[in-house]
Structures are given as C-alpha cells and as structure tokens.
Amino acid sequence: MTHVSFGPDPRGPHTILTAHCGTHICIVPQGRSRKQSYRRCTISAPSLKTLYNLSEFECEDLSRVQTSRLAEHLLTHVHSVICHERDMKFVGRDNVRKHFRGSVGWTPYDFDPSRHVKYAILSHRWLDGGEPTYEEMRAGTASGLGYEKLMKFCEKAREYGVEFGWSDTCCIDKSSSTELDESIRSMFRWYRNATICIVHLANSEAIEDVLFDEWTRRGWTLQELLAPYHIKFFNKHWIPLTGDINDKVSKGVELMETLERATGIPRHELCWFNAGSMRVDERMVWAARRKTTRVEDVAYSLMGMFDVSLQIEYGEGGERAFRRLMEAIMQAGDPSVLNWSFVGSPKLGLAETRLEMNMTTLGLRVPLVILPLNLRSYLDDCGINIALDCPLCPTIQVIITTSGYVPSQMEFALGIVQLFNFQW
C-alpha cells in the first residue's frame, strides 16, 4: 500500500483508509493511532456502491468531478517538475496525476486533493558550487556535496510519509524562460502548500547558532520561512534542532524566539503569516537587511509576501524591478505603502482605510491636501539651514540643513495624505 486517505465510516465508529488500488479497505477503530495495528479486508468495487448507496451513474459522476478537482489542484498548487524520493527521478504533473488517480472516486465525502498530493520542499543556503542542476538530474549524472544534501533532504522527507520532494536547485529548468517565470511567481504558493518544509541550516549546530546563520539573511529564504504551515529545522549535520514534528507549533519557545531576534519578525507572524499588501512599511523592514545574488531578486523574492505578481525580467536592474513591485503593491491601495520613516523624522499615522491610488502614464496619482510653504534660510555652525513655514498652519515647519546652494527662486508645498496624527 503506497497511499491511504481517511474518512468516516457510515456503518459505525470506524475510520476508512482507502488504498491506491481501490480494492483494499483498512478499517481502524476511531481513537486508535493510525500507526497502530488495524484489521484489513478486501471489498470489491460493487460492494462500495452498496456501502454508500450510490448508483453507477453517481459513482461515475463523482469520479469525474474529483478527477477534475485533482487536475486543477495540480495545475494551480503543485510545481511542474518534482522529484520522486525513492529513486531520485523527476516526474511531471501528468505523472503525479496518474500516480494519485487511484485515490479518486472511492469516497462520497468531500475530496480534498491537498490531502492526497503530498510533497516536501527544501529551504537551504545554496553552496558556492556543486549544487545538482536540472540537466544533471535528468541525465542521472548529479554528484558531489549538493547531491548529498538533496539525498539527505529526501531521506528526512520520507520520515514525514511523503513520496515527492522539490528543491529550487534542480527542479526548475532554468533554460526555459516560461518555466522560470512560472516558478518564481508561484514559489510562495508552493512553499505554503507543502506537506512539510525542511530547512537545512549549514552554519548552525545548535539553536543559538541560528542567530548568525547565513540562511536568516538571504532574500529568498524570507518567504521560505513565512509561507509554510509546517516547517522543520535541521542543523548542519541534519540533526533536528527540536523534538517537535512542526517547529511552528513547537512546545518549546527557544527556536522561535531565536528566529524572532535573528529576523526582526514577531513570533506570531513567523507562525501565522498572512500574505497581502498590508503593513507594507513593517514588512519592508523585515526584508531590508537581506541580500540576493541577483539584484532583481530583491523585488522578485517579495512578490509572494505581498501577494502580487510581476513579469520576470532579469537584466532590468534592481531599481526598475523594485519600482514595478511598489507599483503593484500600490494597486491594493493600502496607505502603509507611503508610511516610510527615517532616523530623526516623524512616523506618519496613516488611517487604516483603503487609500485611493492609481498609476498613470505620468506616475502615481494620490489625492492630497496641498499647503503652501514659505522659504527662508539662515546660517549656523552646522551650515545653511533652510526653513519651510506654512502660513496657513504656523505649527508646521520643515528645517533642512545643507552646505550647498539655496534655491531662492523655487516654490515649495506640503502634501498631506489621510493623516490623523503625528507620532514623534
């Protein structure tokens, strides 16, 4: 038996486990552990119809609906190429669909494809060289430290009862721009839907080492930390850092507290993160100290966190990619996108309502209240001070210190966006 699904038995207090082949049914009394022994019987297909009181037409219709639901789930939520963990061979979505086809149509209860299609996903810091490539895995020539890491990942994944695994080093055909584009846009969703995300911390031996591990400072690992519902951390020797099955619901707090200090992300966000274009100012701080190998990835790695989509255009440069990211975030209208603060400057208190913003051919359009400012300048020990005073509101004053030229012919104004208070 390679796969089972669980559902209530209408005949009494039992749980039915349906095998792939569709002819073997395992009955487990409710309350007994799934890992404990169970009694097994063989029931033919017609007996199942009798068991659930379904007609031939109802069975066929149910099978079609569930098959369609499985195919849609694979197309939307599962990567196009994954690795079968027992033989380390690539399989595509069609192969996965055929593999799980026997799970479909054998229960009239709600069919949830995510309970059948299970896979592990790897989060790690890439080696400087020696990671297995897509071409090497296809040809069966992969070797070296990177391949050994992949085999260790598959070994740990099997302990979670999954048959498939995915790694960003070798499961993306990077020679295909279409596949690369799909993979980068879908990455957050793939990590979120994984049965288990296995994290390998190559610089850590104990929990206290996580504070300085390179994994906590890379751009792509931010979404790999936030997206999964189930995550497990292993040290450099592939020894688990805790005794828990899922470190996001760990009984102990040491690991999550260490990750909070290392990343600056509150613990509740680490455990129960919701993607979206909200609290943009706060979330940008989480990403500010992280680095990526390619400058465009600074923006691309944040798409999933903010739940936006960008066309992948390597070569456009980091600034242009980040500008496109901000434009996409602004379309959601959350005012926190404008709530940037600097050392020594006030933090704007923006209302928790949707801000009317849209992009035009001239740039960003935002409704503002415009107040005129009068310019005056004076000298002190620090240099030339430019003071901007508002004649309509004397309490508003902006002072800028400069050592350069003061443009006396320029006019200044202050724009106010949905402010309700200042926080100094």
VMD Tcl script that draws the C-alpha trace (Angstrom):
set ca {
  {0.00 0.00 0.00}
  {1.56 3.29 -1.06}
  {-1.09 5.83 -0.09}
  {-4.18 5.99 2.05}
  {-6.95 8.52 2.64}
  {-9.03 8.84 5.78}
  {-12.78 9.31 6.08}
  {-15.64 8.44 8.47}
  {-17.38 5.10 8.07}
  {-21.20 5.44 8.00}
  {-21.54 1.91 9.42}
  {-20.16 2.82 12.84}
  {-17.27 4.24 14.88}
  {-14.51 3.41 12.41}
  {-12.18 5.24 10.06}
  {-11.85 4.04 6.48}
  {-8.43 4.11 4.82}
  {-8.67 3.81 1.05}
  {-5.64 2.41 -0.78}
  {-4.46 3.48 -4.22}
  {-5.55 0.26 -5.86}
  {-9.10 0.92 -4.75}
  {-9.81 -2.69 -3.77}
  {-8.34 -2.88 -0.28}
  {-10.03 -1.20 2.62}
  {-8.41 -0.92 6.03}
  {-10.72 -0.42 8.99}
  {-9.30 1.34 12.07}
  {-11.49 1.81 15.18}
  {-11.76 5.51 15.99}
  {-9.47 6.62 18.77}
  {-6.73 4.19 17.78}
  {-3.49 5.61 16.43}
  {-3.01 5.31 12.67}
  {0.41 3.85 13.39}
  {-1.13 1.05 15.48}
  {-2.28 -2.25 14.03}
  {-5.51 -2.44 12.10}
  {-7.66 -5.16 10.57}
  {-7.80 -5.40 6.82}
  {-10.43 -6.73 4.48}
  {-10.91 -6.80 0.72}
  {-14.07 -5.32 -0.79}
  {-14.91 -5.29 -4.47}
  {-15.98 -2.14 -6.28}
  {-19.69 -3.07 -6.40}
  {-19.62 -3.54 -2.60}
  {-18.50 0.08 -2.21}
  {-21.52 1.24 -4.18}
  {-23.72 -0.75 -1.86}
  {-21.85 0.55 1.18}
  {-22.51 4.19 0.25}
  {-25.82 3.52 -1.55}
  {-24.60 5.07 -4.82}
  {-25.82 4.30 -8.31}
  {-23.46 3.51 -11.21}
  {-24.11 6.96 -12.67}
  {-23.45 8.66 -9.32}
  {-20.12 6.84 -8.97}
  {-19.01 7.82 -12.47}
  {-20.10 11.42 -12.00}
  {-18.34 11.60 -8.64}
  {-15.17 10.22 -10.18}
  {-15.23 12.81 -12.99}
  {-15.70 15.69 -10.56}
  {-12.94 14.51 -8.26}
  {-10.56 13.82 -11.15}
  {-11.15 17.35 -12.44}
  {-10.56 18.75 -8.96}
  {-7.30 16.82 -8.68}
  {-6.09 18.08 -12.07}
  {-6.95 21.69 -11.16}
  {-5.12 21.38 -7.86}
  {-2.01 20.01 -9.56}
  {-2.00 22.79 -12.14}
  {-2.54 25.58 -9.61}
  {-0.76 24.45 -6.48}
  {1.93 21.94 -7.45}
  {5.16 22.62 -9.35}
  {5.52 21.28 -12.86}
  {8.51 19.05 -12.01}
  {9.12 17.29 -8.70}
  {11.46 14.55 -7.59}
  {10.27 11.07 -6.63}
  {12.19 10.48 -3.44}
  {12.78 6.74 -3.64}
  {14.54 6.63 -6.99}
  {15.51 10.35 -7.26}
  {13.81 10.63 -10.65}
  {11.90 13.62 -11.98}
  {8.16 13.38 -12.54}
  {5.79 15.93 -14.05}
  {2.23 16.91 -13.19}
  {0.77 14.28 -15.52}
  {2.78 11.55 -13.79}
  {1.65 12.78 -10.39}
  {-1.97 12.84 -11.57}
  {-1.70 9.23 -12.74}
  {0.06 8.26 -9.52}
  {-2.78 9.58 -7.38}
  {-5.57 8.62 -9.78}
  {-6.42 5.58 -7.65}
  {-7.27 7.86 -4.73}
  {-10.12 9.43 -6.68}
  {-13.73 8.31 -6.73}
  {-13.71 5.96 -3.75}
  {-15.40 8.12 -1.16}
  {-18.57 10.26 -1.46}
  {-17.24 12.67 1.12}
  {-15.58 15.94 0.22}
  {-12.47 15.17 -1.79}
  {-9.52 17.35 -0.83}
  {-6.63 16.93 -3.32}
  {-4.17 18.51 -0.90}
  {-4.66 15.54 1.43}
  {-3.63 13.15 -1.32}
  {-0.93 15.08 -3.19}
  {1.77 15.40 -0.55}
  {5.28 16.69 -1.10}
  {8.22 18.03 0.89}
  {10.08 21.19 -0.07}
  {13.66 22.17 0.74}
  {14.82 25.52 2.11}
  {18.57 25.99 2.29}
  {21.52 28.21 1.51}
  {23.00 27.37 -1.87}
  {26.58 26.16 -2.00}
  {29.09 28.34 -3.86}
  {29.36 25.47 -6.32}
  {28.34 21.85 -6.74}
  {24.55 22.08 -6.46}
  {22.82 19.49 -8.72}
  {21.29 21.05 -11.82}
  {18.14 20.19 -13.74}
  {20.19 18.80 -16.62}
  {22.36 16.64 -14.35}
  {19.33 15.18 -12.60}
  {17.72 14.42 -15.95}
  {20.87 12.70 -17.16}
  {21.46 10.88 -13.87}
  {24.96 12.38 -13.53}
  {24.42 14.54 -10.41}
  {27.05 14.08 -7.68}
  {29.00 15.97 -5.05}
  {28.08 17.77 -1.86}
  {24.95 19.32 -3.34}
  {23.62 15.94 -4.41}
  {24.39 14.50 -0.98}
  {22.36 17.33 0.55}
  {19.48 16.50 -1.79}
  {19.58 12.83 -0.79}
  {19.56 13.80 2.90}
  {16.56 16.01 2.25}
  {14.72 13.11 0.60}
  {15.63 10.84 3.49}
  {14.14 13.27 6.01}
  {11.09 13.83 3.83}
  {10.30 10.10 3.79}
  {10.10 10.23 7.57}
  {7.08 12.50 7.07}
  {5.38 9.94 4.85}
  {5.64 11.88 1.58}
  {6.74 10.43 -1.73}
  {7.76 13.57 -3.60}
  {10.16 16.41 -2.96}
  {11.12 19.72 -4.56}
  {14.32 21.75 -4.48}
  {14.96 25.07 -6.20}
  {18.42 23.94 -7.28}
  {17.38 21.16 -9.65}
  {13.60 21.11 -10.14}
  {13.46 24.23 -12.35}
  {14.52 24.13 -15.98}
  {16.26 27.50 -15.95}
  {16.89 27.32 -19.69}
  {13.13 27.77 -20.18}
  {12.08 31.37 -19.54}
  {8.45 30.27 -19.29}
  {9.15 27.70 -16.60}
  {11.45 30.07 -14.71}
  {8.79 32.78 -14.78}
  {6.10 30.39 -13.51}
  {8.37 29.03 -10.79}
  {9.34 32.43 -9.40}
  {5.77 33.71 -9.42}
  {4.44 30.52 -7.80}
  {7.23 29.96 -5.26}
  {5.37 31.33 -2.24}
  {2.31 29.19 -3.02}
  {4.43 26.06 -3.45}
  {6.06 26.55 -0.06}
  {2.67 27.25 1.53}
  {1.08 24.10 0.12}
  {3.96 21.78 1.03}
  {3.23 18.98 3.47}
  {6.50 19.85 5.19}
  {9.22 22.42 4.55}
  {12.60 21.04 5.55}
  {15.17 23.71 6.43}
  {18.87 22.86 6.39}
  {20.97 25.37 8.34}
  {24.51 24.80 7.08}
  {26.09 27.23 9.58}
  {24.36 26.01 12.73}
  {24.90 23.19 15.19}
  {22.64 24.39 17.99}
  {19.70 26.78 18.34}
  {21.90 29.65 19.50}
  {23.85 29.44 16.22}
  {20.71 30.28 14.23}
  {21.11 33.91 15.28}
  {24.13 34.23 12.99}
  {23.27 31.69 10.30}
  {23.53 32.97 6.73}
  {20.11 31.45 5.99}
  {18.44 34.19 8.06}
  {19.99 36.93 5.91}
  {19.17 35.78 2.38}
  {16.38 37.29 0.31}
  {14.57 34.18 -0.91}
  {14.58 32.47 2.49}
  {12.26 35.15 3.89}
  {9.22 33.74 2.09}
  {10.51 30.21 2.69}
  {10.29 30.97 6.41}
  {6.90 32.71 6.34}
  {4.93 30.70 3.78}
  {4.89 27.08 5.10}
  {2.32 25.95 7.64}
  {4.63 23.09 8.62}
  {8.37 23.54 8.93}
  {11.24 21.55 10.40}
  {14.74 22.88 11.10}
  {17.85 20.70 10.86}
  {21.41 21.66 11.74}
  {24.50 21.26 9.55}
  {24.67 17.54 10.42}
  {20.97 17.01 9.58}
  {20.07 16.62 13.25}
  {16.71 18.24 14.18}
  {17.03 21.35 16.35}
  {13.93 20.40 18.35}
  {12.00 17.25 19.11}
  {8.79 18.60 17.58}
  {7.25 17.43 14.32}
  {6.38 21.00 13.32}
  {8.61 23.77 14.65}
  {5.93 26.42 14.02}
  {3.77 24.84 16.71}
  {6.68 23.80 18.90}
  {6.11 23.13 22.58}
  {9.33 24.96 23.29}
  {9.85 28.64 22.51}
  {13.64 28.85 22.24}
  {13.87 28.29 18.47}
  {11.08 30.70 17.55}
  {12.44 33.34 19.94}
  {15.87 32.98 18.36}
  {14.38 33.33 14.87}
  {12.49 36.42 16.03}
  {15.73 38.03 17.19}
  {17.61 36.97 14.05}
  {14.99 38.22 11.58}
  {13.21 41.04 13.42}
  {9.87 39.33 12.64}
  {7.37 38.98 15.52}
  {6.77 35.41 16.61}
  {3.07 35.45 15.74}
  {3.99 36.45 12.17}
  {6.55 33.67 11.96}
  {3.92 31.11 12.91}
  {0.72 32.51 11.33}
  {1.72 34.76 8.45}
  {-0.91 36.02 6.01}
  {0.28 37.28 2.64}
  {-1.06 40.56 1.30}
  {-0.32 44.20 0.51}
  {-0.80 45.38 4.07}
  {1.50 46.86 6.72}
  {3.94 47.42 3.87}
  {6.24 49.64 5.92}
  {6.65 47.00 8.63}
  {7.19 44.12 6.22}
  {9.73 46.01 4.15}
  {11.87 46.32 7.27}
  {11.98 42.51 7.50}
  {13.48 42.39 4.01}
  {15.77 45.42 4.29}
  {18.81 43.58 5.66}
  {18.58 40.59 3.34}
  {20.76 40.03 0.29}
  {20.30 38.29 -3.03}
  {22.79 37.15 -5.64}
  {20.93 38.86 -8.49}
  {19.80 42.44 -7.88}
  {16.36 41.90 -9.41}
  {15.63 39.17 -6.86}
  {15.37 41.83 -4.15}
  {11.97 42.61 -5.68}
  {11.03 39.20 -7.10}
  {11.53 37.46 -3.74}
  {8.91 39.72 -2.14}
  {6.06 39.08 -4.58}
  {4.59 36.23 -2.59}
  {4.78 38.05 0.73}
  {2.76 40.96 -0.68}
  {0.56 38.71 -2.85}
  {1.34 40.48 -6.12}
  {2.61 39.20 -9.45}
  {5.31 40.61 -11.71}
  {6.64 39.50 -15.06}
  {10.19 38.25 -14.57}
  {12.70 40.33 -16.50}
  {16.26 39.55 -15.46}
  {18.55 42.26 -16.74}
  {16.15 45.12 -15.98}
  {18.15 46.10 -12.89}
  {17.27 46.17 -9.22}
  {15.81 49.68 -9.13}
  {13.39 49.09 -12.00}
  {12.30 45.73 -10.59}
  {11.68 47.26 -7.17}
  {9.77 50.16 -8.72}
  {7.48 47.70 -10.50}
  {6.98 45.86 -7.21}
  {5.95 49.08 -5.46}
  {3.56 49.93 -8.28}
  {1.91 46.51 -7.93}
  {1.61 46.94 -4.16}
  {0.13 50.42 -4.58}
  {-2.70 48.99 -6.68}
  {-4.02 47.41 -3.46}
  {-4.39 50.90 -2.01}
  {-3.03 50.20 1.47}
  {-1.77 53.56 2.82}
  {1.11 51.92 4.71}
  {3.00 51.83 1.41}
  {3.66 55.56 1.97}
  {4.48 55.22 5.66}
  {8.26 55.36 5.36}
  {10.23 56.79 8.27}
  {13.86 57.73 8.71}
  {16.01 58.28 11.76}
  {15.05 61.61 13.30}
  {11.91 62.07 11.23}
  {8.28 61.70 12.33}
  {6.43 58.48 11.57}
  {3.17 59.25 9.82}
  {0.00 57.91 11.40}
  {-1.99 56.76 8.38}
  {-5.64 55.80 8.63}
  {-6.46 52.08 8.42}
  {-8.61 52.60 5.31}
  {-8.03 51.95 1.66}
  {-6.17 54.83 0.02}
  {-7.24 55.81 -3.46}
  {-4.10 55.36 -5.56}
  {-3.59 54.53 -9.21}
  {-0.76 54.54 -11.71}
  {-0.96 56.81 -14.75}
  {1.41 57.49 -17.61}
  {2.77 60.38 -15.54}
  {3.33 58.31 -12.39}
  {1.44 57.70 -9.14}
  {-1.80 59.59 -8.58}
  {-2.78 60.09 -4.91}
  {-5.39 62.53 -3.50}
  {-3.55 65.15 -1.41}
  {-4.26 68.23 0.65}
  {-1.73 70.82 -0.59}
  {-0.47 73.52 1.79}
  {1.85 76.33 0.61}
  {5.24 76.77 2.28}
  {7.38 79.91 2.59}
  {11.15 79.53 2.32}
  {13.68 81.28 4.49}
  {17.31 80.42 5.19}
  {19.87 81.21 7.89}
  {23.40 80.20 8.87}
  {24.63 78.41 11.99}
  {27.57 76.20 12.99}
  {26.12 73.25 11.06}
  {25.88 75.09 7.78}
  {22.96 76.61 5.89}
  {19.52 75.89 7.32}
  {16.50 76.01 5.05}
  {13.27 76.59 6.96}
  {9.91 75.96 5.29}
  {6.99 77.54 7.17}
  {3.29 77.10 6.43}
  {1.38 80.41 6.56}
  {-1.96 78.56 6.89}
  {-0.76 76.40 9.79}
  {2.07 78.03 11.82}
  {2.74 74.80 13.75}
  {4.02 73.14 10.56}
  {7.71 73.78 9.95}
  {10.30 71.82 7.97}
  {14.01 72.53 8.53}
  {16.70 71.18 6.19}
  {20.43 71.59 6.79}
  {22.64 71.83 3.73}
  {26.13 73.01 2.82}
  {25.17 73.74 -0.78}
  {23.33 76.36 -2.76}
  {19.93 77.60 -1.53}
  {17.50 77.89 -4.49}
  {15.67 81.10 -3.59}
  {13.51 81.12 -6.74}
  {11.89 77.72 -6.08}
  {8.43 77.30 -4.60}
  {7.53 74.63 -2.04}
  {4.32 72.96 -0.87}
  {3.34 70.24 1.60}
  {1.04 67.39 0.59}
  {-0.99 65.58 3.29}
  {-2.37 62.06 2.75}
  {-5.07 60.80 5.16}
  {-3.22 61.89 8.29}
  {-4.90 61.64 11.66}
  {-1.91 62.25 13.93}
  {1.84 62.58 14.11}
  {3.92 60.15 16.21}
  {7.19 61.81 17.19}
}
mol new
graphics top color blue
foreach p $ca { graphics top sphere $p radius 0.5 }
foreach p [lrange $ca 0 end-1] q [lrange $ca 1 end] { graphics top cylinder $p $q radius 0.2 }
display resetview
